[in-house]
Amino acid sequence: MLEVDALASPWTVRLMAWGTIAVLVAFHRFRHLAAYLVIVPGATLLLSAVTQEIGRMRPVGVTVLGPWQGYAQPSRPVATLTLALTGVLYTLVPAGRWRNRGRWVAAVVIGVFCAARLYLAVDHPTDQVTALILGWPLAVVGFWLAVPHDVFPVSYRGGRQAHLDIGGRRGEAIVTALDHQLGLAVTGVEPFGLEASAGSTPLRIHVREPDGAKSALFGKLYALSHLRSDRWYKLARTVIYGRLEDEKPFSTVRRLAEYEDHLLRLMRDAGLPTPYPHGFAEITPEREYLVVMEFFDGGQEMRRAHVDDRVIDDALRVVRRMWDAGVAHRDLKPSNILVRDGKVLLIDVAFAAVRPTPWRQAVDLANMMLTLALASTPEHVYERALTVFAADDVAEAFAACRSITIPSQLRSLMRADGRHLTGRFRQLAPARRPVPIQLWDIRRAAATAALVAALAAAVILSGIYLKVAGLL
């Protein structure tokens, strides 16, 4: 029984806690890490405060067979072990069958531990009941609110956290919403193109036309997790770019879906080769929305398609039309540029901007030329670009181009290609001084200062919490 009682020793709890933290960091599950660092130590602090108010001292004359200190009620070792096991279950164990089994294992461990402490006479049954009431439900509710499974699932299958599970109740809700709100006879929904998407859950939607023919549509499922990602993304761009990227985060998921649907219609009306919009459906009010658009059947990504002069010229004319229409795509990369029958098609206009700065339009041109150069040569792409743009336009594009302005996928492909494409384009174009992007204003300075202060406060508070919880 003394060996069983050692389950809640400070070293055992520290090993469980730091092991949990290490796994969360290794798998980049920082939302769960933040929840763990707040909920478990915070519950420990609350337990200490409750103990000071209602704690019962040990009766005089009772002989104990094991180590004991502090108050008798509530039992701090029982509460500590309960919080540690709950933290492991709700941050490391996937929901469903494995978590249900984990609950039974945790219940058995806690039950054996409580029985040992009763045998050693260091706890009374009411001490343990009070500790369990304060420990388990408090932590479970905290994790439900901070990292709900539907928004932040625990998974070890790889992939991106942005991709939501479309099976079960969510899958049924998607089919029902598309039927009732958009009048689509859906026969199947499946993930599509997950490897190239980080800001939504892309789907291929199989539908049956009124005449019985089968066709496919493309959908992008947005949820609260994507809204939070968008806010962090735009905060990071404000810190990195300053006033060159005058953006504000969306207030709700509905606004995020409305914006992309609006941009699809605007760019389509401007004659740009973007998917035809079919509207958006509400899956869960203010939490999940699905934007539906045309599916470019037969389209190939630029990096996998045959790129000849006709494709290069068409791609450059698309950028020219965006300049004339006063819009910028802002995410031109091989996965967002499709080729079908020698024609260039643009997808994923969620980051597009209306009336962008000339700097942003110049960056669009640079990214398109870099994408084309991966399938050709910088010299040939530059020669074809001069038939659509002036040499000064190309010079300005690459004067504004920096590593941080190039989408991550395009940057990775350029690194794998081995050629210094950006430098070669600068040699070909007229000489132009680099356009500075590190410009400071009050908004950028305030955002940077607030971010640094928040990170410093989080580190300090985490240290205090861990020390109070006995993890340091």
C-alpha positions as CSV (number, residue, x, y, z in Angstrom):
1,M,0.0,0.0,0.0
2,L,2.9,2.3,0.6
3,E,4.2,1.6,-2.9
4,V,0.7,2.4,-4.3
5,D,0.6,5.6,-2.2
6,A,3.8,6.7,-4.0
7,L,1.8,7.2,-7.2
8,A,1.0,10.8,-6.2
9,S,4.6,11.6,-5.0
10,P,5.9,15.0,-6.3
11,W,8.4,13.2,-8.6
12,T,5.7,11.1,-10.2
13,V,3.4,14.0,-10.8
14,R,6.3,16.1,-12.2
15,L,7.2,13.2,-14.6
16,M,3.6,13.0,-15.9
17,A,3.3,16.8,-16.2
18,W,6.6,17.4,-18.0
19,G,6.1,14.3,-20.2
20,T,2.7,15.7,-21.2
21,I,4.3,19.1,-22.0
22,A,7.1,17.5,-24.0
23,V,4.7,15.5,-26.2
24,L,2.5,18.6,-26.8
25,V,5.6,20.6,-27.9
26,A,6.9,17.8,-30.1
27,F,3.6,17.6,-32.0
28,H,3.2,21.4,-32.2
29,R,-0.1,21.2,-30.3
30,F,0.3,24.6,-28.7
31,R,-3.4,25.3,-28.1
32,H,-3.6,22.2,-25.9
33,L,-0.3,23.2,-24.3
34,A,-1.6,26.6,-23.3
35,A,-4.8,25.0,-22.0
36,Y,-2.8,22.5,-20.0
37,L,-0.6,25.2,-18.5
38,V,-3.6,27.2,-17.4
39,I,-6.1,24.6,-16.3
40,V,-4.0,22.1,-14.3
41,P,-2.0,24.7,-12.3
42,G,-5.0,26.9,-12.1
43,A,-7.1,24.1,-10.6
44,T,-4.3,23.4,-8.2
45,L,-4.4,27.1,-7.1
46,L,-8.1,26.9,-6.6
47,L,-7.8,23.7,-4.6
48,S,-5.3,25.4,-2.3
49,A,-7.7,28.4,-1.8
50,V,-10.6,26.1,-1.1
51,T,-8.4,24.1,1.4
52,Q,-7.6,27.3,3.3
53,E,-11.4,28.0,3.6
54,I,-12.9,24.6,4.3
55,G,-9.9,22.5,5.1
56,R,-10.3,20.1,8.0
57,M,-7.3,19.3,10.2
58,R,-6.5,15.7,11.1
59,P,-8.2,14.4,14.3
60,V,-6.0,14.0,17.2
61,G,-5.1,10.4,18.2
62,V,-5.4,8.7,14.8
63,T,-2.4,6.6,13.9
64,V,-1.4,6.8,10.3
65,L,0.7,4.2,8.4
66,G,1.9,6.5,5.6
67,P,3.3,10.0,5.0
68,W,0.9,12.8,5.5
69,Q,1.1,16.6,5.8
70,G,-1.2,19.6,5.4
71,Y,-5.0,19.4,5.7
72,A,-7.0,16.3,5.8
73,Q,-9.9,17.6,3.7
74,P,-9.8,17.8,0.8
75,S,-7.1,15.2,0.0
76,R,-4.5,17.1,-1.9
77,P,-2.7,14.0,-3.3
78,V,-5.9,12.6,-4.7
79,A,-6.8,15.9,-6.3
80,T,-3.2,16.2,-7.7
81,L,-3.2,12.8,-9.3
82,T,-6.7,13.3,-10.7
83,L,-5.7,16.6,-12.3
84,A,-2.5,15.0,-13.8
85,L,-4.5,12.1,-15.3
86,T,-7.2,14.4,-16.6
87,G,-4.6,16.5,-18.3
88,V,-3.1,13.5,-20.1
89,L,-6.5,12.3,-21.2
90,Y,-7.8,15.5,-22.7
91,T,-4.5,16.7,-24.3
92,L,-2.8,13.5,-25.5
93,V,-5.5,10.8,-26.0
94,P,-7.8,11.0,-29.1
95,A,-11.5,11.4,-28.3
96,G,-13.7,8.3,-28.9
97,R,-12.7,4.8,-28.1
98,W,-9.2,5.5,-26.9
99,R,-10.3,8.2,-24.5
100,N,-13.2,6.1,-23.2
101,R,-10.7,3.3,-22.4
102,G,-8.4,5.9,-20.9
103,R,-11.1,7.1,-18.5
104,W,-11.6,3.5,-17.3
105,V,-7.9,3.1,-16.7
106,A,-7.7,6.4,-14.9
107,A,-10.7,5.5,-12.8
108,V,-9.0,2.2,-11.8
109,V,-5.7,3.9,-11.0
110,I,-7.5,6.5,-8.9
111,G,-9.7,3.9,-7.2
112,V,-6.6,1.8,-6.2
113,F,-4.8,4.9,-5.0
114,C,-7.8,5.9,-2.9
115,A,-8.1,2.4,-1.4
116,A,-4.4,2.5,-0.4
117,R,-4.7,5.8,1.3
118,L,-7.8,4.6,3.2
119,Y,-5.9,1.5,4.3
120,L,-3.0,3.6,5.5
121,A,-5.4,5.8,7.4
122,V,-4.1,9.0,5.8
123,D,-7.5,9.9,4.2
124,H,-11.1,9.7,5.2
125,P,-13.7,8.8,2.5
126,T,-15.1,12.4,2.6
127,D,-11.6,13.8,2.1
128,Q,-11.3,11.8,-1.2
129,V,-14.8,12.6,-2.4
130,T,-14.2,16.3,-1.9
131,A,-10.9,16.1,-3.8
132,L,-12.5,14.2,-6.7
133,I,-15.4,16.7,-6.9
134,L,-12.9,19.6,-7.1
135,G,-10.4,17.9,-9.4
136,W,-12.1,15.9,-12.1
137,P,-15.2,17.9,-13.2
138,L,-13.3,21.2,-12.9
139,A,-10.5,20.1,-15.2
140,V,-12.9,18.3,-17.7
141,V,-15.1,21.4,-18.1
142,G,-12.0,23.6,-18.5
143,F,-10.7,21.4,-21.4
144,W,-14.1,21.2,-23.0
145,L,-14.3,25.0,-23.1
146,A,-10.6,25.7,-24.1
147,V,-10.0,22.8,-26.5
148,P,-13.3,21.3,-27.7
149,H,-12.8,18.2,-29.7
150,D,-14.8,19.4,-32.7
151,V,-12.5,22.4,-33.1
152,F,-9.2,21.1,-31.8
153,P,-9.2,17.3,-32.2
154,V,-6.3,15.2,-30.8
155,S,-4.9,13.2,-33.7
156,Y,-1.6,11.4,-34.5
157,R,-2.5,10.7,-38.2
158,G,-0.5,13.6,-39.5
159,G,-2.1,16.4,-41.6
160,R,-2.9,19.9,-40.5
161,Q,-5.0,20.9,-37.6
162,A,-7.0,23.1,-39.9
163,H,-8.6,20.0,-41.4
164,L,-11.8,19.1,-39.6
165,D,-13.4,15.6,-39.5
166,I,-16.3,15.6,-41.9
167,G,-17.8,12.3,-40.8
168,G,-20.5,11.6,-38.3
169,R,-22.9,14.4,-37.2
170,R,-20.9,17.1,-39.1
171,G,-21.1,15.1,-42.3
172,E,-24.8,14.7,-41.9
173,A,-25.2,18.4,-41.2
174,I,-23.3,19.4,-44.3
175,V,-25.5,17.3,-46.6
176,T,-28.7,18.7,-44.9
177,A,-27.5,22.3,-45.1
178,L,-26.6,22.0,-48.8
179,D,-30.0,20.5,-49.5
180,H,-32.1,23.0,-47.5
181,Q,-30.1,26.2,-48.2
182,L,-28.6,25.8,-51.7
183,G,-31.0,23.2,-53.1
184,L,-28.2,20.7,-53.9
185,A,-28.8,17.0,-54.1
186,V,-25.6,15.8,-52.5
187,T,-24.6,12.2,-53.0
188,G,-21.2,12.3,-51.3
189,V,-18.7,14.6,-49.6
190,E,-14.9,13.9,-49.4
191,P,-11.8,15.8,-48.5
192,F,-9.8,17.1,-51.5
193,G,-6.4,18.8,-51.8
194,L,-5.6,18.8,-48.1
195,E,-1.9,19.0,-48.6
196,A,-2.1,22.5,-50.2
197,S,-4.6,24.0,-47.7
198,A,-3.9,25.4,-44.3
199,G,-6.7,27.9,-43.7
200,S,-9.8,25.7,-44.3
201,T,-11.0,22.2,-44.9
202,P,-11.3,21.7,-48.7
203,L,-14.0,19.3,-49.9
204,R,-15.2,17.8,-53.1
205,I,-19.0,17.6,-53.2
206,H,-20.7,15.1,-55.5
207,V,-24.1,16.2,-56.6
208,R,-26.9,14.9,-58.8
209,E,-28.3,17.4,-61.3
210,P,-32.1,17.6,-62.0
211,D,-31.7,15.7,-65.2
212,G,-30.0,12.8,-63.3
213,A,-26.4,13.6,-64.4
214,K,-23.6,13.6,-61.8
215,S,-21.2,16.5,-61.3
216,A,-18.9,17.8,-58.6
217,L,-18.5,21.1,-56.8
218,F,-15.7,22.4,-54.6
219,G,-16.3,23.5,-51.0
220,K,-14.3,25.2,-48.2
221,L,-15.4,24.5,-44.7
222,Y,-14.6,27.3,-42.2
223,A,-14.9,27.0,-38.5
224,L,-13.9,28.9,-35.4
225,S,-10.4,27.4,-35.5
226,H,-9.9,29.0,-38.9
227,L,-11.1,32.3,-37.7
228,R,-8.6,32.2,-34.8
229,S,-5.8,31.2,-37.3
230,D,-6.8,34.1,-39.5
231,R,-6.5,36.5,-36.6
232,W,-3.0,35.3,-35.6
233,Y,-2.0,35.4,-39.3
234,K,-3.0,39.0,-39.7
235,L,-1.4,40.0,-36.4
236,A,1.8,38.4,-37.6
237,R,1.6,40.2,-40.9
238,T,1.0,43.5,-39.0
239,V,4.1,42.9,-37.0
240,I,6.2,41.8,-40.0
241,Y,4.9,44.3,-42.6
242,G,3.5,47.2,-40.7
243,R,1.4,49.7,-42.7
244,L,2.0,48.0,-46.1
245,E,-0.6,45.4,-45.1
246,D,-3.5,47.4,-43.8
247,E,-5.7,44.4,-42.7
248,K,-8.1,43.8,-40.0
249,P,-9.2,40.3,-38.7
250,F,-12.7,39.1,-39.4
251,S,-15.1,39.3,-36.4
252,T,-17.0,36.1,-37.1
253,V,-16.8,32.9,-39.2
254,R,-19.9,34.2,-41.1
255,R,-17.9,37.3,-42.2
256,L,-15.0,35.1,-43.3
257,A,-17.3,33.0,-45.5
258,E,-19.2,36.1,-46.8
259,Y,-15.9,37.7,-47.8
260,E,-14.7,34.8,-49.9
261,D,-18.1,34.4,-51.6
262,H,-18.0,38.2,-52.3
263,L,-14.5,38.0,-53.8
264,L,-15.5,35.0,-56.0
265,R,-18.3,37.0,-57.4
266,L,-16.3,40.2,-57.8
267,M,-13.4,38.5,-59.6
268,R,-15.8,36.5,-61.8
269,D,-17.6,39.7,-62.8
270,A,-14.2,41.2,-63.7
271,G,-13.6,38.4,-66.2
272,L,-11.0,36.6,-64.2
273,P,-10.7,32.8,-64.5
274,T,-11.9,32.0,-61.0
275,P,-14.5,29.4,-59.9
276,Y,-18.2,30.2,-60.4
277,P,-19.7,30.8,-56.9
278,H,-22.7,28.8,-55.7
279,G,-23.1,30.7,-52.4
280,F,-22.4,29.4,-48.9
281,A,-24.3,27.3,-46.4
282,E,-24.6,27.7,-42.6
283,I,-23.6,24.4,-40.9
284,T,-23.7,25.6,-37.3
285,P,-24.7,29.2,-36.6
286,E,-21.7,31.5,-36.0
287,R,-19.4,28.4,-35.8
288,E,-19.2,26.6,-39.2
289,Y,-19.9,27.7,-42.7
290,L,-19.3,26.0,-46.1
291,V,-18.4,28.1,-49.2
292,V,-19.4,26.3,-52.4
293,M,-18.0,27.0,-55.8
294,E,-17.3,25.5,-59.2
295,F,-15.0,22.5,-59.3
296,F,-12.3,22.8,-62.1
297,D,-12.5,19.2,-63.3
298,G,-9.4,18.3,-65.3
299,G,-7.3,21.2,-64.0
300,Q,-3.7,20.5,-63.1
301,E,-1.5,22.4,-60.7
302,M,1.0,24.6,-62.6
303,R,4.0,22.5,-61.3
304,R,2.5,19.3,-62.9
305,A,1.2,20.7,-66.1
306,H,2.9,21.3,-69.4
307,V,3.9,24.9,-69.5
308,D,4.4,26.4,-73.0
309,D,4.3,29.9,-74.4
310,R,0.5,29.9,-74.5
311,V,0.3,29.1,-70.8
312,I,3.0,31.6,-69.9
313,D,1.2,34.4,-71.8
314,D,-2.2,33.5,-70.4
315,A,-0.8,33.5,-66.8
316,L,0.8,37.0,-67.3
317,R,-2.4,38.3,-68.9
318,V,-4.4,37.1,-65.8
319,V,-2.1,39.2,-63.6
320,R,-2.6,42.2,-66.0
321,R,-6.4,41.8,-65.7
322,M,-6.1,41.7,-61.9
323,W,-4.2,45.0,-62.0
324,D,-6.8,46.5,-64.3
325,A,-9.7,45.3,-62.1
326,G,-8.0,46.7,-58.9
327,V,-7.7,43.4,-57.1
328,A,-4.8,41.3,-55.8
329,H,-4.8,37.5,-55.3
330,R,-2.1,37.7,-52.5
331,D,-1.4,34.0,-52.5
332,L,-0.1,33.1,-56.0
333,K,1.7,29.7,-55.8
334,P,1.7,26.5,-57.9
335,S,-1.2,24.9,-56.0
336,N,-3.4,27.9,-56.5
337,I,-2.7,28.2,-60.3
338,L,-4.3,25.5,-62.4
339,V,-3.9,24.7,-66.1
340,R,-6.7,23.2,-68.2
341,D,-6.6,23.0,-72.0
342,G,-3.8,25.6,-72.1
343,K,-5.8,28.1,-70.0
344,V,-4.7,29.3,-66.6
345,L,-7.3,29.2,-63.7
346,L,-7.0,30.8,-60.3
347,I,-8.4,29.2,-57.1
348,D,-8.4,30.1,-53.4
349,V,-9.2,33.8,-53.4
350,A,-9.8,33.9,-49.7
351,F,-6.8,36.2,-49.2
352,A,-7.6,38.5,-52.1
353,A,-7.7,42.2,-51.6
354,V,-9.8,45.0,-53.3
355,R,-8.0,48.2,-54.2
356,P,-4.6,46.9,-53.0
357,T,-1.4,48.9,-52.7
358,P,0.8,49.0,-55.8
359,W,3.4,47.1,-53.7
360,R,1.0,44.2,-53.2
361,Q,0.1,44.2,-57.0
362,A,3.8,44.1,-57.8
363,V,4.4,41.2,-55.4
364,D,1.6,39.3,-57.3
365,L,3.5,39.7,-60.6
366,A,6.8,38.6,-59.0
367,N,5.2,35.4,-57.5
368,M,3.5,34.6,-60.8
369,M,6.8,34.9,-62.7
370,L,8.6,32.8,-60.2
371,T,6.0,30.1,-60.5
372,L,6.3,30.1,-64.3
373,A,10.1,30.1,-64.1
374,L,10.0,26.8,-62.1
375,A,8.5,25.1,-65.2
376,S,10.6,27.1,-67.7
377,T,13.6,29.5,-67.4
378,P,13.8,33.1,-66.0
379,E,15.1,34.4,-69.3
380,H,12.1,33.0,-71.3
381,V,9.5,34.1,-68.7
382,Y,11.1,37.6,-68.7
383,E,11.0,37.8,-72.5
384,R,7.3,36.9,-72.5
385,A,6.5,39.3,-69.6
386,L,7.7,42.2,-71.7
387,T,4.9,41.6,-74.2
388,V,2.4,42.3,-71.4
389,F,4.2,44.5,-68.9
390,A,6.7,47.3,-69.1
391,A,10.3,46.5,-68.1
392,D,9.9,49.0,-65.2
393,D,6.9,47.0,-64.0
394,V,9.0,43.8,-63.8
395,A,11.8,45.7,-62.1
396,E,9.4,47.1,-59.5
397,A,8.0,43.6,-58.9
398,F,11.3,42.1,-58.0
399,A,12.4,45.2,-56.1
400,A,9.4,44.6,-53.8
401,C,10.0,40.8,-53.7
402,R,11.5,39.3,-50.5
403,S,11.6,35.8,-49.1
404,I,8.9,36.7,-46.7
405,T,6.6,37.9,-49.5
406,I,6.8,34.6,-51.3
407,P,4.2,31.9,-50.2
408,S,5.8,29.1,-48.3
409,Q,5.0,26.4,-50.9
410,L,6.6,28.5,-53.7
411,R,9.6,29.2,-51.5
412,S,10.1,25.5,-50.8
413,L,9.9,24.6,-54.5
414,M,12.4,27.3,-55.4
415,R,14.8,26.0,-52.7
416,A,14.5,22.5,-54.1
417,D,15.0,23.8,-57.7
418,G,18.4,25.1,-56.8
419,R,18.4,28.1,-59.3
420,H,18.5,31.6,-57.9
421,L,15.4,32.7,-59.7
422,T,14.8,35.9,-57.9
423,G,18.4,37.1,-58.4
424,R,18.3,36.2,-62.1
425,F,15.1,38.2,-62.7
426,R,16.7,41.2,-61.0
427,Q,19.7,40.9,-63.3
428,L,17.4,40.8,-66.4
429,A,15.2,43.7,-65.3
430,P,16.4,47.3,-65.1
431,A,18.2,48.2,-62.0
432,R,15.9,49.3,-59.2
433,R,16.6,50.0,-55.5
434,P,14.9,47.4,-53.2
435,V,11.5,48.5,-51.9
436,P,11.8,48.6,-48.1
437,I,9.1,46.6,-46.3
438,Q,10.2,47.1,-42.7
439,L,8.3,50.3,-42.2
440,W,7.1,51.3,-38.8
441,D,4.0,53.2,-37.7
442,I,2.1,53.6,-34.4
443,R,-0.2,50.6,-35.2
444,R,2.7,48.2,-35.9
445,A,4.7,49.4,-32.8
446,A,1.6,49.0,-30.6
447,A,0.9,45.5,-32.0
448,T,4.5,44.4,-31.6
449,A,4.7,45.8,-28.0
450,A,1.5,44.1,-27.0
451,L,2.6,40.8,-28.5
452,V,5.9,40.9,-26.7
453,A,4.3,41.9,-23.4
454,A,1.7,39.1,-23.7
455,L,4.4,36.5,-24.4
456,A,6.5,37.7,-21.4
457,A,3.4,37.6,-19.2
458,A,2.6,34.1,-20.3
459,V,6.1,32.9,-19.6
460,I,6.1,34.5,-16.1
461,L,2.6,33.3,-15.2
462,S,3.4,29.8,-16.4
463,G,6.5,29.7,-14.2
464,I,4.4,30.9,-11.2
465,Y,1.7,28.3,-11.9
466,L,4.2,25.5,-12.3
467,K,6.0,26.4,-9.1
468,V,2.7,26.6,-7.1
469,A,1.6,23.3,-8.6
470,G,4.8,21.7,-7.5
471,L,6.1,21.0,-11.0
472,L,9.2,23.1,-10.6
